[in-house]
């Protein structure tokens, strides 16, 4: 089970403790670290059994589960930066007066109002959770009523899996170690074959364009077309400049094949073409020393790709990478500073607007020396 799957399938109690118990080990829900059962781990002169050592790991590496969760993206927490900062101070046991003094807002009564608003949000969350539990129970009841239909669907899935295997065998008789002599014309066959070819690439690994070409050329002469198709249908992604590529995991990979999954690929392809992207300027801030790195992008959805680069030690700004390696990911936060306001007229130049927007924030924050990771250009 991947870290992503484990995190979202864990219970609230497992979230609170920060790890799950599996057959032969404990797994940290915050980073995926695994601790084998039945082994005694020495820690600073003490001996810990596996579960106790996992709790020590969470405290030593992540600070606390609360700290990790408070640093998740706003889209996951549903909280504003202001609310997160309040919760952090409340978690530290600060009084209303201390919180007010530290944040420099309103008065102690203002903080009490914020506490009330957070309590209200907690009540709303409980109502939502109960409603979702009832919905899941209703779904289970409906599933039991549809048992006969489900058997028919399972038969259909088996047929789809057989069809998938037959198409792969037809075009790649020797599997991924062989050669693709011709590329199919039918869209369904193309998508099945592309999914199979994507397995030539490892998950959670970056590839240069040259590496991608070399791998695909071993399969097919027209490797450029294969590379483009893999990106177009959502099986691979890349940096805007084509400097790095990576494979995208397919939901339910290895379980559901055939027509059902191929329809999903077509949906992904359509989404890839239709989704509206936001251009803008963002910062990566080191909370340990307040140094910032500022950059712009035509697609703000690629920000996570920059985080991915840092986690794998491949970010082009070496000073930023050095501090990331030194302080760890928890010491940094990524924040969108401003989005490009698009204009619906023929003379609107998004690239020019984006450059001016980045220049504006560079002048405003001056991220040089002790304040940032940029090197100030010689005005001459």
PEMO-V222751 format. One record per pair of residues at least 24 apart in sequence whose ideal C-beta (glycine too) atoms are under 10 Angstrom apart, sorted by the first residue. I is the first residue (numbers start at 0). J is the second residue. D is the distance in Angstrom with one decimal. If there is no record, write none. Layout:
I&J&D ; I&J&D
//
This chain:
0&26&8.0 ; 0&31&9.9 ; 1&31&8.1 ; 1&202&8.4 ; 1&203&9.3 ; 1&248&7.5 ; 2&26&7.9 ; 2&27&8.5 ; 2&28&7.5 ; 2&29&8.7 ; 2&30&7.5 ; 2&31&3.9 ; 2&32&9.5 ; 2&203&9.8 ; 3&31&9.3 ; 3&248&8.2 ; 4&248&9.7 ; 4&250&10.0 ; 5&31&7.8 ; 6&31&9.0 ; 11&128&8.5 ; 14&64&7.1 ; 14&68&7.7 ; 15&64&6.4 ; 15&65&9.1 ; 15&68&9.6 ; 16&50&9.1 ; 16&53&8.7 ; 16&54&7.5 ; 16&57&8.2 ; 16&64&7.2 ; 17&53&7.9 ; 17&54&7.7 ; 17&56&8.9 ; 17&57&4.5 ; 17&58&9.2 ; 17&61&7.3 ; 17&63&8.1 ; 17&64&4.1 ; 17&65&9.5 ; 17&67&7.5 ; 17&68&9.2 ; 18&50&8.0 ; 18&53&4.9 ; 18&54&7.8 ; 18&56&8.3 ; 18&57&6.8 ; 18&64&9.1 ; 19&53&9.7 ; 20&49&9.3 ; 20&50&7.6 ; 20&53&9.2 ; 23&49&9.8 ; 24&49&7.3 ; 24&53&9.0 ; 25&49&5.7 ; 25&50&5.9 ; 25&51&10.0 ; 25&52&8.3 ; 25&53&4.5 ; 25&54&9.3 ; 25&56&9.1 ; 26&53&8.4 ; 27&53&6.5 ; 27&54&10.0 ; 27&56&6.2 ; 27&57&6.4 ; 27&60&8.0 ; 27&61&8.0 ; 27&64&10.0 ; 27&67&9.8 ; 28&57&9.0 ; 28&61&9.9 ; 28&64&8.2 ; 28&67&8.7 ; 28&68&10.0 ; 29&56&9.2 ; 29&57&6.6 ; 29&60&7.9 ; 29&61&5.0 ; 29&62&9.9 ; 29&63&9.8 ; 29&64&7.1 ; 29&66&9.4 ; 29&67&4.8 ; 29&68&8.7 ; 29&329&9.1 ; 30&56&8.7 ; 30&57&9.0 ; 30&60&6.8 ; 30&61&7.2 ; 30&67&8.7 ; 30&327&9.9 ; 30&328&8.8 ; 30&329&9.8 ; 32&56&6.0 ; 32&57&8.9 ; 32&60&7.5 ; 32&61&9.7 ; 60&327&7.7 ; 60&329&8.4 ; 61&327&8.9 ; 61&328&9.7 ; 61&329&6.4 ; 62&327&9.8 ; 62&329&6.7 ; 63&90&8.3 ; 65&90&5.5 ; 65&91&9.9 ; 66&90&8.4 ; 66&329&6.8 ; 67&328&9.8 ; 67&329&6.9 ; 69&329&10.0 ; 70&286&9.2 ; 70&328&8.6 ; 70&329&6.2 ; 70&330&9.5 ; 70&331&8.8 ; 70&332&6.7 ; 72&302&9.5 ; 72&303&8.6 ; 72&332&9.8 ; 72&333&8.5 ; 73&334&9.4 ; 73&335&9.7 ; 77&120&8.1 ; 77&123&10.0 ; 77&124&8.4 ; 78&117&9.0 ; 78&120&8.2 ; 80&332&8.9 ; 80&334&7.9 ; 81&113&8.4 ; 82&113&7.8 ; 82&116&8.1 ; 82&117&6.8 ; 82&120&8.0 ; 83&332&10.0 ; 85&110&7.7 ; 85&113&5.4 ; 85&114&8.1 ; 85&116&9.2 ; 85&117&7.0 ; 86&113&9.6 ; 86&117&7.0 ; 89&113&9.1 ; 89&114&7.4 ; 89&117&8.0 ; 152&259&9.2 ; 155&257&8.2 ; 155&258&8.4 ; 155&259&8.3 ; 156&254&8.6 ; 156&255&6.1 ; 156&256&7.6 ; 156&257&7.1 ; 156&258&9.6 ; 156&259&7.3 ; 156&260&9.8 ; 157&256&9.5 ; 157&257&9.0 ; 158&256&9.8 ; 158&257&7.0 ; 158&258&8.9 ; 159&191&9.9 ; 159&255&7.4 ; 159&256&5.2 ; 159&257&2.0 ; 159&258&5.4 ; 159&259&6.2 ; 159&260&7.7 ; 159&261&8.6 ; 160&254&9.1 ; 160&255&8.1 ; 160&256&4.4 ; 160&257&6.0 ; 160&260&9.8 ; 161&256&8.7 ; 161&257&7.9 ; 162&187&9.1 ; 162&188&10.0 ; 162&191&8.2 ; 162&256&7.7 ; 162&257&5.1 ; 162&258&7.5 ; 162&261&9.6 ; 163&191&5.6 ; 163&192&9.9 ; 163&194&8.4 ; 163&195&8.3 ; 163&255&9.7 ; 163&256&3.9 ; 163&257&5.0 ; 163&258&9.1 ; 163&260&8.0 ; 163&261&8.5 ; 164&191&9.5 ; 164&195&9.7 ; 164&256&7.8 ; 164&257&9.4 ; 165&191&9.5 ; 166&190&9.7 ; 166&191&4.8 ; 166&192&6.9 ; 166&195&8.6 ; 166&256&9.8 ; 166&257&9.2 ; 166&261&9.9 ; 167&191&6.7 ; 167&192&6.8 ; 167&194&9.0 ; 167&195&5.0 ; 167&196&9.6 ; 167&256&9.7 ; 170&195&8.7 ; 170&196&9.8 ; 171&195&6.8 ; 171&196&8.3 ; 171&218&8.1 ; 171&219&9.9 ; 174&198&9.9 ; 175&199&5.7 ; 175&214&9.9 ; 175&217&9.2 ; 175&218&7.3 ; 176&217&8.9 ; 176&218&9.3 ; 177&217&9.6 ; 177&218&8.0 ; 178&217&8.0 ; 178&218&6.4 ; 178&219&7.2 ; 178&220&8.9 ; 179&215&9.4 ; 179&217&9.8 ; 179&218&5.1 ; 179&219&4.3 ; 179&220&8.8 ; 179&221&9.4 ; 179&225&8.2 ; 180&219&8.4 ; 180&220&9.4 ; 181&219&8.9 ; 182&219&6.9 ; 182&220&10.0 ; 182&221&7.3 ; 182&224&7.2 ; 182&225&7.8 ; 182&228&8.6 ; 186&232&9.9 ; 186&261&8.3 ; 186&264&9.3 ; 186&265&7.5 ; 186&268&9.6 ; 187&257&9.1 ; 187&258&7.3 ; 187&261&5.4 ; 187&262&9.2 ; 187&264&9.3 ; 187&265&8.9 ; 188&261&9.2 ; 189&228&7.1 ; 189&232&8.3 ; 189&261&9.3 ; 189&264&9.2 ; 190&228&9.1 ; 190&232&6.3 ; 190&234&9.0 ; 190&258&10.0 ; 190&260&8.3 ; 190&261&4.7 ; 190&262&9.1 ; 190&263&9.2 ; 190&264&4.5 ; 190&265&7.1 ; 190&267&9.6 ; 190&268&8.5 ; 191&256&8.0 ; 191&257&8.0 ; 191&258&9.5 ; 191&260&8.4 ; 191&261&6.3 ; 191&264&8.7 ; 192&219&10.0 ; 192&225&9.4 ; 192&228&9.3 ; 193&225&7.7 ; 193&228&5.6 ; 193&229&6.0 ; 193&231&9.1 ; 193&232&5.9 ; 193&233&9.8 ; 193&234&5.9 ; 193&235&9.4 ; 193&261&9.9 ; 193&264&7.7 ; 194&229&9.4 ; 194&232&8.4 ; 194&234&6.4 ; 194&249&6.7 ; 194&252&8.5 ; 194&256&8.6 ; 194&260&7.4 ; 194&261&8.3 ; 194&264&7.0 ; 196&225&6.6 ; 196&228&8.8 ; 196&229&7.0 ; 196&234&8.2 ; 196&235&9.9 ; 197&225&10.0 ; 197&229&6.0 ; 197&232&9.1 ; 197&233&9.9 ; 197&234&4.2 ; 197&235&6.5 ; 197&246&5.8 ; 197&247&8.1 ; 197&248&9.7 ; 197&249&7.8 ; 197&252&9.6 ; 198&234&9.6 ; 198&246&8.4 ; 198&249&9.8 ; 198&252&9.0 ; 198&253&9.9 ; 199&225&9.9 ; 199&229&9.7 ; 199&246&8.8 ; 200&229&8.5 ; 200&234&8.9 ; 200&235&6.9 ; 200&244&7.9 ; 200&245&7.7 ; 200&246&4.1 ; 200&247&9.7 ; 201&245&9.1 ; 201&246&6.9 ; 202&245&8.1 ; 202&246&5.5 ; 202&247&8.3 ; 202&248&5.6 ; 202&252&9.4 ; 203&245&7.7 ; 203&246&8.4 ; 203&248&8.8 ; 203&307&8.4 ; 203&310&9.2 ; 203&311&8.3 ; 204&244&9.6 ; 204&245&6.6 ; 204&246&7.6 ; 204&311&8.0 ; 205&237&9.8 ; 205&238&9.1 ; 205&242&9.2 ; 205&243&4.7 ; 205&244&7.2 ; 205&245&5.5 ; 205&246&9.9 ; 205&304&9.5 ; 205&307&7.8 ; 205&308&7.5 ; 205&311&6.2 ; 205&313&6.2 ; 206&235&8.7 ; 206&237&9.0 ; 206&243&6.9 ; 206&244&4.7 ; 206&245&6.8 ; 206&246&8.3 ; 207&241&9.2 ; 207&242&7.0 ; 207&243&6.6 ; 207&244&7.6 ; 208&237&7.9 ; 208&238&9.6 ; 208&240&9.6 ; 208&241&5.3 ; 208&242&7.1 ; 208&243&8.1 ; 208&244&6.6 ; 210&243&9.6 ; 210&244&8.0 ; 211&235&7.9 ; 211&237&8.6 ; 211&241&9.5 ; 211&243&9.5 ; 211&244&5.0 ; 211&245&9.8 ; 211&246&10.0 ; 212&244&9.9 ; 228&268&9.6 ; 230&271&8.4 ; 231&267&9.3 ; 231&268&6.1 ; 231&271&6.6 ; 231&272&8.3 ; 232&261&9.9 ; 232&264&5.2 ; 232&265&8.1 ; 232&267&6.2 ; 232&268&4.8 ; 232&271&7.6 ; 233&263&9.1 ; 233&264&6.9 ; 233&265&9.9 ; 233&266&8.9 ; 233&267&3.5 ; 233&268&6.3 ; 233&269&9.8 ; 233&270&7.5 ; 233&271&5.6 ; 234&264&7.7 ; 234&267&8.3 ; 234&268&9.8 ; 236&271&9.6 ; 236&301&8.5 ; 236&304&7.6 ; 237&301&9.7 ; 237&304&9.1 ; 238&296&9.9 ; 238&301&7.4 ; 238&304&6.6 ; 238&305&9.4 ; 238&308&8.6 ; 239&296&7.4 ; 239&297&6.4 ; 239&298&7.1 ; 239&301&7.0 ; 239&304&9.4 ; 242&313&9.7 ; 242&315&9.0 ; 243&304&8.1 ; 243&307&9.2 ; 243&308&7.6 ; 243&311&9.7 ; 243&313&7.6 ; 245&304&8.2 ; 245&307&7.6 ; 245&311&9.7 ; 274&298&9.3 ; 274&300&8.3 ; 275&341&9.0 ; 276&300&6.3 ; 276&301&8.8 ; 277&335&8.5 ; 277&338&5.0 ; 277&339&7.1 ; 277&340&9.9 ; 277&341&8.5 ; 278&338&7.0 ; 278&339&4.2 ; 278&340&9.8 ; 278&341&8.1 ; 278&349&5.8 ; 278&350&8.6 ; 278&352&7.9 ; 278&353&5.2 ; 278&356&8.4 ; 279&335&5.7 ; 279&336&7.3 ; 279&337&5.8 ; 279&338&3.9 ; 279&339&5.6 ; 279&340&9.7 ; 279&353&7.6 ; 279&356&7.2 ; 279&357&9.2 ; 279&360&10.0 ; 280&335&7.6 ; 280&336&4.7 ; 280&337&5.3 ; 280&338&8.2 ; 280&339&8.5 ; 280&353&7.6 ; 280&356&5.2 ; 280&357&5.1 ; 280&358&9.4 ; 280&359&8.0 ; 280&360&5.1 ; 280&361&8.9 ; 281&305&8.3 ; 281&333&6.3 ; 281&334&6.4 ; 281&335&4.9 ; 281&336&5.9 ; 281&337&8.8 ; 281&338&9.6 ; 281&357&9.8 ; 281&360&9.2 ; 282&332&8.7 ; 282&333&7.4 ; 282&334&5.6 ; 282&335&8.4 ; 282&336&5.6 ; 282&360&7.7 ; 282&364&7.4 ; 282&366&7.9 ; 282&371&8.9 ; 283&309&7.9 ; 283&314&8.9 ; 283&316&8.9 ; 283&319&6.6 ; 283&322&9.9 ; 283&323&8.5 ; 283&331&5.9 ; 283&332&7.7 ; 283&333&5.3 ; 283&334&8.2 ; 283&371&9.9 ; 283&372&8.1 ; 284&330&9.4 ; 284&331&6.5 ; 284&332&5.3 ; 284&333&7.7 ; 284&334&6.6 ; 284&364&9.8 ; 284&366&9.6 ; 284&371&9.4 ; 285&319&8.0 ; 285&322&5.6 ; 285&323&8.3 ; 285&325&9.6 ; 285&326&6.7 ; 285&330&6.1 ; 285&331&5.7 ; 285&332&8.7 ; 285&371&9.2 ; 285&372&8.3 ; 286&326&8.5 ; 286&329&8.6 ; 286&330&5.5 ; 286&331&6.8 ; 286&332&6.3 ; 287&322&7.8 ; 287&325&8.8 ; 287&326&5.2 ; 287&327&9.5 ; 287&329&9.9 ; 287&330&4.9 ; 287&331&8.7 ; 288&322&7.7 ; 288&326&8.5 ; 288&330&8.9 ; 288&369&7.7 ; 288&370&9.3 ; 289&369&8.5 ; 289&370&7.3 ; 289&371&9.0 ; 290&318&8.4 ; 290&319&8.2 ; 290&322&7.2 ; 290&331&9.9 ; 290&366&7.2 ; 290&367&9.7 ; 290&368&9.0 ; 290&369&7.1 ; 290&370&6.4 ; 290&371&5.3 ; 290&372&5.9 ; 290&373&9.6 ; 291&319&9.3 ; 291&331&9.9 ; 291&332&9.9 ; 291&334&9.2 ; 291&336&9.5 ; 291&360&9.5 ; 291&364&6.1 ; 291&365&9.7 ; 291&366&4.8 ; 291&370&7.2 ; 291&371&4.9 ; 291&372&7.2 ; 291&373&8.7 ; 292&316&5.9 ; 292&318&8.5 ; 292&319&4.8 ; 292&320&10.0 ; 292&322&9.4 ; 292&323&9.8 ; 292&331&9.2 ; 292&333&9.5 ; 292&366&6.7 ; 292&371&6.6 ; 292&372&4.3 ; 292&373&7.1 ; 293&336&7.4 ; 293&357&6.9 ; 293&360&5.6 ; 293&361&5.9 ; 293&363&9.4 ; 293&364&6.4 ; 293&365&9.9 ; 293&366&5.4 ; 293&371&7.2 ; 293&372&8.6 ; 293&373&7.1 ; 294&336&10.0 ; 294&357&7.3 ; 294&360&9.7 ; 294&361&9.9 ; 294&373&9.7 ; 295&336&9.3 ; 295&337&9.5 ; 295&339&8.7 ; 295&350&9.7 ; 295&353&5.1 ; 295&354&7.3 ; 295&355&9.9 ; 295&356&6.7 ; 295&357&4.0 ; 295&358&9.3 ; 295&360&8.5 ; 295&361&9.8 ; 296&335&9.8 ; 296&353&8.2 ; 296&357&9.6 ; 297&339&8.7 ; 297&349&7.1 ; 297&350&7.8 ; 297&353&6.9 ; 299&335&6.0 ; 299&338&7.0 ; 299&339&9.4 ; 302&333&5.7 ; 302&334&9.3 ; 302&335&7.5 ; 303&333&8.2 ; 305&333&7.3 ; 306&331&8.3 ; 306&333&6.3 ; 309&333&9.5 ; 314&372&9.8 ; 316&372&5.4 ; 316&373&8.1 ; 316&374&9.7 ; 317&372&9.0 ; 318&371&9.1 ; 318&372&4.8 ; 318&373&8.9 ; 318&374&8.8 ; 319&371&9.2 ; 319&372&4.4 ; 319&373&9.5 ; 320&372&9.3 ; 321&372&9.4 ; 322&372&7.7 ; 336&360&5.4 ; 336&363&8.9 ; 336&364&8.4
//
